[in-house]
């Protein structure tokens, strides 16, 4: 089962999120997509540890 995907903000990721529910019913499209916020937080934390 696929519930959530974490992707960057590229437009091709929007297309992927729109097409996946046709193939994986448990995936709810853009509602199940997490954008790159966690990557941004990770970069901030890395700078903070320097």
C-alpha distance matrix in Angstrom:
0.0 3.8 6.4 9.5 11.6 15.1 17.6 21.4 23.4 24.1 24.3 22.2 19.2 19.9 19.9 16.5 15.1 16.9 15.9 12.1 11.6 13.6 11.3 7.8 8.6 6.3 7.9 11.4 13.6 16.2 15.4 12.3 14.5 16.5 19.8 21.9 23.3 22.1 23.7 26.8 27.0 26.6 29.6 31.6 31.2 32.2 35.3 36.0 36.1 38.7
3.8 0.0 3.8 6.1 7.9 11.6 13.9 17.7 19.7 20.5 20.7 18.8 15.6 16.4 16.7 13.4 11.8 14.1 13.5 9.8 9.8 12.5 10.6 7.2 8.5 6.0 5.6 9.1 10.7 12.9 12.4 9.0 10.8 13.0 16.1 18.3 19.9 18.9 20.4 23.5 23.9 23.7 26.4 28.5 28.4 29.4 32.4 33.2 33.6 36.0
6.4 3.8 0.0 3.8 7.1 10.5 13.3 16.9 18.6 20.0 20.3 19.1 15.6 15.8 16.9 14.0 11.5 13.9 14.3 11.0 10.4 13.9 12.9 9.4 9.5 6.2 5.2 7.4 9.4 11.0 9.6 6.2 8.7 10.7 14.2 16.7 17.7 17.0 19.1 21.8 21.9 22.2 25.1 26.8 26.7 28.2 31.0 31.6 32.2 34.8
9.5 6.1 3.8 0.0 3.8 6.8 9.8 13.3 15.1 16.8 17.5 16.6 12.9 13.5 15.2 12.5 10.0 13.1 14.1 11.2 11.6 15.1 14.4 11.4 12.2 9.4 7.0 8.4 9.0 9.4 8.5 4.7 5.7 7.1 10.5 12.9 14.0 13.4 15.4 18.0 18.4 18.8 21.5 23.2 23.4 24.8 27.5 28.2 29.0 31.5
11.6 7.9 7.1 3.8 0.0 3.8 6.3 10.0 12.2 13.6 14.7 13.6 9.9 11.3 13.1 10.2 8.6 12.2 13.1 10.6 12.2 15.4 14.5 12.3 14.0 11.9 8.9 10.3 9.5 9.3 9.9 6.5 5.1 6.0 8.4 10.4 12.4 11.9 13.0 15.9 16.9 16.9 19.3 21.5 21.9 22.9 25.5 26.7 27.5 29.6
15.1 11.6 10.5 6.8 3.8 0.0 3.8 7.1 9.8 11.8 13.8 13.3 9.6 11.5 13.9 11.7 10.4 14.2 15.5 13.6 15.5 18.6 17.9 16.0 17.7 15.6 12.5 13.3 12.0 10.7 11.5 8.8 6.0 4.6 5.8 6.8 9.0 8.5 9.3 12.2 13.4 13.4 15.6 17.8 18.4 19.4 21.8 23.2 24.1 26.1
17.6 13.9 13.3 9.8 6.3 3.8 0.0 3.8 6.6 8.1 10.4 9.9 6.6 9.1 11.6 9.9 9.5 13.1 14.5 13.4 15.9 18.6 18.2 17.0 19.0 17.6 14.1 14.6 12.4 10.8 12.7 10.7 7.2 6.3 5.3 5.9 9.3 9.7 9.3 11.8 14.0 14.1 15.4 17.9 19.2 19.7 21.7 23.6 24.8 26.3
21.4 17.7 16.9 13.3 10.0 7.1 3.8 0.0 3.8 5.7 8.9 9.5 7.2 9.6 12.4 11.7 11.7 14.8 16.5 16.2 18.7 21.3 21.2 20.3 22.3 21.0 17.4 17.5 14.9 12.7 14.8 13.5 9.8 8.4 5.5 4.7 8.5 9.8 8.4 10.0 13.0 13.3 13.7 16.2 18.1 18.5 20.0 22.2 23.6 24.8
23.4 19.7 18.6 15.1 12.2 9.8 6.6 3.8 0.0 3.8 6.5 8.5 6.9 8.0 11.2 11.7 11.6 14.0 16.3 16.7 19.0 21.4 22.0 21.5 23.0 22.1 18.4 17.7 14.7 11.9 14.4 14.1 10.4 9.5 6.2 6.5 9.6 12.0 11.0 11.5 14.7 15.8 15.7 17.7 20.1 20.7 21.7 23.8 25.8 26.8
24.1 20.5 20.0 16.8 13.6 11.8 8.1 5.7 3.8 0.0 3.8 5.5 5.6 7.2 9.4 10.3 11.3 13.3 15.1 16.0 18.8 20.6 21.1 21.2 23.2 22.8 19.1 18.7 15.3 13.2 16.3 15.9 12.4 12.4 9.5 9.8 13.2 15.2 13.7 14.5 17.9 18.5 18.2 20.5 23.0 23.1 24.1 26.6 28.3 29.0
24.3 20.7 20.3 17.5 14.7 13.8 10.4 8.9 6.5 3.8 0.0 3.8 5.3 5.2 6.7 8.9 10.0 11.0 12.9 14.6 17.2 18.6 19.6 20.3 22.0 22.2 18.4 17.7 14.0 12.1 15.7 15.9 12.8 13.8 11.5 12.7 15.9 18.1 17.1 17.9 21.1 22.0 21.8 24.0 26.5 26.8 27.7 30.1 31.9 32.7
22.2 18.8 19.1 16.6 13.6 13.3 9.9 9.5 8.5 5.5 3.8 0.0 3.8 5.3 5.0 6.3 8.7 9.9 10.7 12.3 15.3 16.4 16.9 17.9 20.1 20.6 16.9 16.9 13.3 12.4 16.1 15.6 12.8 14.3 12.6 13.9 17.4 19.0 17.9 19.4 22.5 22.8 22.9 25.5 27.6 27.7 29.0 31.5 32.9 33.7
19.2 15.6 15.6 12.9 9.9 9.6 6.6 7.2 6.9 5.6 5.3 3.8 0.0 3.8 5.3 4.9 6.1 8.6 9.9 10.5 13.4 15.2 15.6 15.7 17.8 17.7 14.0 14.0 10.6 9.5 12.9 12.1 9.1 10.6 9.4 11.1 14.5 15.9 15.3 17.1 19.8 20.2 20.9 23.3 25.2 25.5 27.1 29.3 30.7 31.9
19.9 16.4 15.8 13.5 11.3 11.5 9.1 9.6 8.0 7.2 5.2 5.3 3.8 0.0 3.8 5.4 5.1 6.2 8.8 10.2 12.3 14.2 15.4 15.7 17.0 17.2 13.5 12.5 8.8 7.3 11.1 11.4 8.9 11.0 10.1 12.7 15.5 17.5 17.4 18.7 21.4 22.4 23.0 25.1 27.1 27.9 29.3 31.2 32.9 34.2
19.9 16.7 16.9 15.2 13.1 13.9 11.6 12.4 11.2 9.4 6.7 5.0 5.3 3.8 0.0 3.8 5.4 5.1 6.2 8.7 11.1 12.1 13.4 14.5 16.2 17.1 13.7 13.2 9.5 9.5 13.3 13.3 11.5 14.1 13.6 16.0 19.0 20.7 20.4 22.0 24.7 25.4 26.1 28.4 30.3 30.8 32.3 34.4 35.9 37.1
16.5 13.4 14.0 12.5 10.2 11.7 9.9 11.7 11.7 10.3 8.9 6.3 4.9 5.4 3.8 0.0 3.8 5.4 5.2 6.0 9.2 10.5 10.9 11.6 13.8 14.6 11.2 11.7 8.4 9.2 12.6 11.6 10.0 12.8 12.9 15.2 18.3 19.3 19.2 21.3 23.7 24.0 25.1 27.6 29.1 29.5 31.4 33.5 34.6 36.0
15.1 11.8 11.5 10.0 8.6 10.4 9.5 11.7 11.6 11.3 10.0 8.7 6.1 5.1 5.4 3.8 0.0 3.8 5.6 5.5 7.5 9.9 10.9 10.6 12.0 12.2 8.5 8.3 4.8 5.5 8.8 8.1 7.1 10.4 11.2 14.2 16.8 18.0 18.5 20.5 22.5 23.2 24.7 26.8 28.2 29.1 31.0 32.7 34.0 35.7
16.9 14.1 13.9 13.1 12.2 14.2 13.1 14.8 14.0 13.3 11.0 9.9 8.6 6.2 5.1 5.4 3.8 0.0 3.8 5.9 6.8 8.3 10.5 11.1 11.9 13.0 9.8 8.8 5.4 6.7 10.0 10.4 10.1 13.6 14.3 17.4 19.9 21.4 22.0 23.7 25.8 26.8 28.0 30.0 31.6 32.6 34.4 36.0 37.5 39.2
15.9 13.5 14.3 14.1 13.1 15.5 14.5 16.5 16.3 15.1 12.9 10.7 9.9 8.8 6.2 5.2 5.6 3.8 0.0 3.8 5.7 5.8 7.5 9.1 10.7 12.6 9.9 10.1 7.6 10.0 12.8 12.4 12.4 15.8 16.7 19.5 22.3 23.4 23.7 25.9 28.0 28.5 29.8 32.1 33.5 34.2 36.2 38.0 39.2 40.8
12.1 9.8 11.0 11.2 10.6 13.6 13.4 16.2 16.7 16.0 14.6 12.3 10.5 10.2 8.7 6.0 5.5 5.9 3.8 0.0 3.8 5.3 5.3 5.8 8.0 9.5 6.8 8.3 6.7 9.7 11.9 10.5 10.9 14.4 16.0 18.7 21.4 21.8 22.5 24.9 26.7 26.9 28.7 31.0 32.0 32.7 35.0 36.7 37.6 39.4
11.6 9.8 10.4 11.6 12.2 15.5 15.9 18.7 19.0 18.8 17.2 15.3 13.4 12.3 11.1 9.2 7.5 6.8 5.7 3.8 0.0 3.8 5.3 4.9 5.1 7.1 5.3 6.1 5.9 9.6 10.8 10.1 11.7 15.4 17.5 20.6 22.8 23.4 24.5 26.9 28.3 28.8 30.8 32.9 33.7 34.8 37.2 38.5 39.5 41.6
13.6 12.5 13.9 15.1 15.4 18.6 18.6 21.3 21.4 20.6 18.6 16.4 15.2 14.2 12.1 10.5 9.9 8.3 5.8 5.3 3.8 0.0 3.8 6.0 6.5 9.8 8.9 9.7 9.3 12.9 14.4 13.8 15.2 18.9 20.7 23.7 26.1 26.8 27.6 30.0 31.6 32.1 33.9 36.1 37.0 37.9 40.2 41.8 42.7 44.6
11.3 10.6 12.9 14.4 14.5 17.9 18.2 21.2 22.0 21.1 19.6 16.9 15.6 15.4 13.4 10.9 10.9 10.5 7.5 5.3 5.3 3.8 0.0 3.8 6.3 9.2 8.7 10.9 10.9 14.4 15.8 14.3 15.6 19.0 21.0 23.6 26.2 26.3 27.0 29.7 31.2 31.2 33.2 35.6 36.3 36.9 39.5 41.0 41.7 43.6
7.8 7.2 9.4 11.4 12.3 16.0 17.0 20.3 21.5 21.2 20.3 17.9 15.7 15.7 14.5 11.6 10.6 11.1 9.1 5.8 4.9 6.0 3.8 0.0 3.8 5.6 5.7 8.7 9.6 13.2 13.8 11.8 13.7 16.9 19.4 22.1 24.3 24.1 25.2 28.1 29.2 29.2 31.5 33.8 34.1 35.0 37.7 39.0 39.5 41.7
8.6 8.5 9.5 12.2 14.0 17.7 19.0 22.3 23.0 23.2 22.0 20.1 17.8 17.0 16.2 13.8 12.0 11.9 10.7 8.0 5.1 6.5 6.3 3.8 0.0 3.8 5.4 7.3 9.4 13.1 12.9 11.6 14.3 17.7 20.5 23.6 25.3 25.3 26.9 29.5 30.3 30.7 33.2 35.1 35.5 36.7 39.4 40.4 41.1 43.5
6.3 6.0 6.2 9.4 11.9 15.6 17.6 21.0 22.1 22.8 22.2 20.6 17.7 17.2 17.1 14.6 12.2 13.0 12.6 9.5 7.1 9.8 9.2 5.6 3.8 0.0 3.8 6.2 9.2 12.3 11.3 9.4 12.5 15.5 18.7 21.6 23.0 22.7 24.7 27.2 27.7 28.1 30.9 32.6 32.7 34.1 36.9 37.6 38.3 40.9
7.9 5.6 5.2 7.0 8.9 12.5 14.1 17.4 18.4 19.1 18.4 16.9 14.0 13.5 13.7 11.2 8.5 9.8 9.9 6.8 5.3 8.9 8.7 5.7 5.4 3.8 0.0 3.8 5.8 8.8 8.5 6.4 9.0 12.3 15.2 18.3 19.9 19.9 21.6 24.1 24.9 25.5 27.9 29.8 30.2 31.5 34.1 35.0 35.9 38.3
11.4 9.1 7.4 8.4 10.3 13.3 14.6 17.5 17.7 18.7 17.7 16.9 14.0 12.5 13.2 11.7 8.3 8.8 10.1 8.3 6.1 9.7 10.9 8.7 7.3 6.2 3.8 0.0 3.8 6.5 5.6 5.3 8.3 11.8 14.6 18.1 19.3 20.0 22.0 23.9 24.8 25.9 28.2 29.7 30.4 32.1 34.3 35.2 36.4 38.8
13.6 10.7 9.4 9.0 9.5 12.0 12.4 14.9 14.7 15.3 14.0 13.3 10.6 8.8 9.5 8.4 4.8 5.4 7.6 6.7 5.9 9.3 10.9 9.6 9.4 9.2 5.8 3.8 0.0 3.8 5.4 5.6 6.8 10.6 12.6 16.1 17.8 19.0 20.4 22.2 23.7 24.8 26.7 28.3 29.5 30.9 32.9 34.1 35.5 37.6
16.2 12.9 11.0 9.4 9.3 10.7 10.8 12.7 11.9 13.2 12.1 12.4 9.5 7.3 9.5 9.2 5.5 6.7 10.0 9.7 9.6 12.9 14.4 13.2 13.1 12.3 8.8 6.5 3.8 0.0 3.8 5.3 5.0 8.3 9.7 13.4 14.9 16.6 18.1 19.4 20.9 22.4 24.1 25.5 26.9 28.5 30.3 31.4 33.1 35.2
15.4 12.4 9.6 8.5 9.9 11.5 12.7 14.8 14.4 16.3 15.7 16.1 12.9 11.1 13.3 12.6 8.8 10.0 12.8 11.9 10.8 14.4 15.8 13.8 12.9 11.3 8.5 5.6 5.4 3.8 0.0 3.8 5.6 8.3 10.7 14.4 15.1 16.5 18.7 19.9 20.8 22.5 24.6 25.6 26.7 28.7 30.6 31.3 33.0 35.3
12.3 9.0 6.2 4.7 6.5 8.8 10.7 13.5 14.1 15.9 15.9 15.6 12.1 11.4 13.3 11.6 8.1 10.4 12.4 10.5 10.1 13.8 14.3 11.8 11.6 9.4 6.4 5.3 5.6 5.3 3.8 0.0 3.8 6.7 9.9 13.2 14.2 14.8 16.9 18.8 19.5 20.7 23.1 24.4 25.1 26.9 29.1 29.9 31.2 33.6
14.5 10.8 8.7 5.7 5.1 6.0 7.2 9.8 10.4 12.4 12.8 12.8 9.1 8.9 11.5 10.0 7.1 10.1 12.4 10.9 11.7 15.2 15.6 13.7 14.3 12.5 9.0 8.3 6.8 5.0 5.6 3.8 0.0 3.8 6.3 9.7 11.2 12.1 13.8 15.7 16.9 18.0 20.0 21.6 22.6 24.2 26.2 27.3 28.7 30.9
16.5 13.0 10.7 7.1 6.0 4.6 6.3 8.4 9.5 12.4 13.8 14.3 10.6 11.0 14.1 12.8 10.4 13.6 15.8 14.4 15.4 18.9 19.0 16.9 17.7 15.5 12.3 11.8 10.6 8.3 8.3 6.7 3.8 0.0 3.8 6.7 7.6 8.5 10.5 12.2 13.1 14.4 16.5 17.9 18.9 20.6 22.6 23.5 25.0 27.3
19.8 16.1 14.2 10.5 8.4 5.8 5.3 5.5 6.2 9.5 11.5 12.6 9.4 10.1 13.6 12.9 11.2 14.3 16.7 16.0 17.5 20.7 21.0 19.4 20.5 18.7 15.2 14.6 12.6 9.7 10.7 9.9 6.3 3.8 0.0 3.8 5.6 7.7 8.6 9.7 11.6 13.1 14.5 15.9 17.6 19.0 20.6 21.9 23.7 25.6
21.9 18.3 16.7 12.9 10.4 6.8 5.9 4.7 6.5 9.8 12.7 13.9 11.1 12.7 16.0 15.2 14.2 17.4 19.5 18.7 20.6 23.7 23.6 22.1 23.6 21.6 18.3 18.1 16.1 13.4 14.4 13.2 9.7 6.7 3.8 0.0 3.8 5.5 5.2 6.3 8.8 9.9 10.8 12.6 14.4 15.5 17.1 18.7 20.4 22.0
23.3 19.9 17.7 14.0 12.4 9.0 9.3 8.5 9.6 13.2 15.9 17.4 14.5 15.5 19.0 18.3 16.8 19.9 22.3 21.4 22.8 26.1 26.2 24.3 25.3 23.0 19.9 19.3 17.8 14.9 15.1 14.2 11.2 7.6 5.6 3.8 0.0 3.8 5.4 5.0 6.2 8.6 9.9 10.7 12.4 14.3 15.6 16.6 18.6 20.6
22.1 18.9 17.0 13.4 11.9 8.5 9.7 9.8 12.0 15.2 18.1 19.0 15.9 17.5 20.7 19.3 18.0 21.4 23.4 21.8 23.4 26.8 26.3 24.1 25.3 22.7 19.9 20.0 19.0 16.6 16.5 14.8 12.1 8.5 7.7 5.5 3.8 0.0 3.8 5.4 5.0 6.1 8.7 9.9 10.5 12.3 14.4 15.2 16.6 18.9
23.7 20.4 19.1 15.4 13.0 9.3 9.3 8.4 11.0 13.7 17.1 17.9 15.3 17.4 20.4 19.2 18.5 22.0 23.7 22.5 24.5 27.6 27.0 25.2 26.9 24.7 21.6 22.0 20.4 18.1 18.7 16.9 13.8 10.5 8.6 5.2 5.4 3.8 0.0 3.8 5.4 5.0 6.3 8.8 9.9 10.6 12.6 14.3 15.6 17.3
26.8 23.5 21.8 18.0 15.9 12.2 11.8 10.0 11.5 14.5 17.9 19.4 17.1 18.7 22.0 21.3 20.5 23.7 25.9 24.9 26.9 30.0 29.7 28.1 29.5 27.2 24.1 23.9 22.2 19.4 19.9 18.8 15.7 12.2 9.7 6.3 5.0 5.4 3.8 0.0 3.8 5.4 5.2 6.4 8.8 10.0 10.9 12.5 14.6 16.1
27.0 23.9 21.9 18.4 16.9 13.4 14.0 13.0 14.7 17.9 21.1 22.5 19.8 21.4 24.7 23.7 22.5 25.8 28.0 26.7 28.3 31.6 31.2 29.2 30.3 27.7 24.9 24.8 23.7 20.9 20.8 19.5 16.9 13.1 11.6 8.8 6.2 5.0 5.4 3.8 0.0 3.8 5.4 5.1 6.2 8.6 10.0 10.5 12.5 14.8
26.6 23.7 22.2 18.8 16.9 13.4 14.1 13.3 15.8 18.5 22.0 22.8 20.2 22.4 25.4 24.0 23.2 26.8 28.5 26.9 28.8 32.1 31.2 29.2 30.7 28.1 25.5 25.9 24.8 22.4 22.5 20.7 18.0 14.4 13.1 9.9 8.6 6.1 5.0 5.4 3.8 0.0 3.8 5.5 5.2 6.2 8.8 9.8 10.8 12.9
29.6 26.4 25.1 21.5 19.3 15.6 15.4 13.7 15.7 18.2 21.8 22.9 20.9 23.0 26.1 25.1 24.7 28.0 29.8 28.7 30.8 33.9 33.2 31.5 33.2 30.9 27.9 28.2 26.7 24.1 24.6 23.1 20.0 16.5 14.5 10.8 9.9 8.7 6.3 5.2 5.4 3.8 0.0 3.8 5.5 5.1 6.4 8.7 10.1 11.2
31.6 28.5 26.8 23.2 21.5 17.8 17.9 16.2 17.7 20.5 24.0 25.5 23.3 25.1 28.4 27.6 26.8 30.0 32.1 31.0 32.9 36.1 35.6 33.8 35.1 32.6 29.8 29.7 28.3 25.5 25.6 24.4 21.6 17.9 15.9 12.6 10.7 9.9 8.8 6.4 5.1 5.5 3.8 0.0 3.8 5.5 5.2 6.2 8.9 10.4
31.2 28.4 26.7 23.4 21.9 18.4 19.2 18.1 20.1 23.0 26.5 27.6 25.2 27.1 30.3 29.1 28.2 31.6 33.5 32.0 33.7 37.0 36.3 34.1 35.5 32.7 30.2 30.4 29.5 26.9 26.7 25.1 22.6 18.9 17.6 14.4 12.4 10.5 9.9 8.8 6.2 5.2 5.5 3.8 0.0 3.8 5.4 4.9 6.4 9.0
32.2 29.4 28.2 24.8 22.9 19.4 19.7 18.5 20.7 23.1 26.8 27.7 25.5 27.9 30.8 29.5 29.1 32.6 34.2 32.7 34.8 37.9 36.9 35.0 36.7 34.1 31.5 32.1 30.9 28.5 28.7 26.9 24.2 20.6 19.0 15.5 14.3 12.3 10.6 10.0 8.6 6.2 5.1 5.5 3.8 0.0 3.8 5.4 5.3 6.8
35.3 32.4 31.0 27.5 25.5 21.8 21.7 20.0 21.7 24.1 27.7 29.0 27.1 29.3 32.3 31.4 31.0 34.4 36.2 35.0 37.2 40.2 39.5 37.7 39.4 36.9 34.1 34.3 32.9 30.3 30.6 29.1 26.2 22.6 20.6 17.1 15.6 14.4 12.6 10.9 10.0 8.8 6.4 5.2 5.4 3.8 0.0 3.8 5.5 5.4
36.0 33.2 31.6 28.2 26.7 23.2 23.6 22.2 23.8 26.6 30.1 31.5 29.3 31.2 34.4 33.5 32.7 36.0 38.0 36.7 38.5 41.8 41.0 39.0 40.4 37.6 35.0 35.2 34.1 31.4 31.3 29.9 27.3 23.5 21.9 18.7 16.6 15.2 14.3 12.5 10.5 9.8 8.7 6.2 4.9 5.4 3.8 0.0 3.8 5.6
36.1 33.6 32.2 29.0 27.5 24.1 24.8 23.6 25.8 28.3 31.9 32.9 30.7 32.9 35.9 34.6 34.0 37.5 39.2 37.6 39.5 42.7 41.7 39.5 41.1 38.3 35.9 36.4 35.5 33.1 33.0 31.2 28.7 25.0 23.7 20.4 18.6 16.6 15.6 14.6 12.5 10.8 10.1 8.9 6.4 5.3 5.5 3.8 0.0 3.8
38.7 36.0 34.8 31.5 29.6 26.1 26.3 24.8 26.8 29.0 32.7 33.7 31.9 34.2 37.1 36.0 35.7 39.2 40.8 39.4 41.6 44.6 43.6 41.7 43.5 40.9 38.3 38.8 37.6 35.2 35.3 33.6 30.9 27.3 25.6 22.0 20.6 18.9 17.3 16.1 14.8 12.9 11.2 10.4 9.0 6.8 5.4 5.6 3.8 0.0
